[in-house]
Amino acid sequence: MSVQDSLETVNWDVSDEAHITVDNDECVTCDDKPCLHLCPAQCFDYQEERKGGIYFAYEPCIECGACMVFCANDSEKGAVSWSKAEGGKGVEFDFG
């Protein structure tokens, strides 16, 4: 199965509430801002007028978890908080 064929098996049911939030206070001291370059769905954008500069759009998120791995501005926690979307909404994978 090709990558394109595999991606076509993914269903998105986007919740009205974000399952991932970004604490821009943490982003202020992050010089590299890896989220802008490493998110495969390109959910992160730089907007100078925002405190910390990071805008996050949760709707195109594929729930890969990369942001939780590379956002480590602080050794205890990064700027990203993740919760399961309410009502079972989110990405569903069909491997059948």
C-alpha angles and dihedrals in degrees: 000000000000123000090249091052090049093050090052089063091063116100121200120206101175117208122222088236126062117251090197125048130185122218101216090193086071091047093059092075096039108103100180100044093199091182089076091061108027106050107103092205092048092232093152124078133176115238113175094204092062121087104255089012097248125125117185124199108195097187098082093042114130092197094238093146095229092129090057090054102045099035099084103136088143123039090230099043141348130222094271123091118186130195133168111265113252121254094027092286119152138076119337121194120208111197094170 
